[in-house]
Amino acid sequence: MTAGDGPAEATVKRSVSVAGHRTSVSLEPAFWDALKDIAKEQGLSLAALVAKVDAARGGANLSSALRVYALAWARGQVRAE
């Protein structure tokens, strides 16, 4: 897909609790689906997986960190710990 192929898939905003506070995360549906699969594989809730990624993200944007984590999982670089 190139920039001129049409609009990107719309993002879906979800409210999650991270480190004791509520925040909103916007991701494309495919990423939400992948994160649900990852959470299931790791025996975690989606909220627990988001908290895990949040704790390890450093200064990165949470939405970006979740996309990178999902990509690493798809490439076989992340498995249940």
Beta strands, then each sheet from edge to edge (+ up, - down):
strand 1: 12-18
strand 2: 21-27
sheet 1: 1+ 2-
end
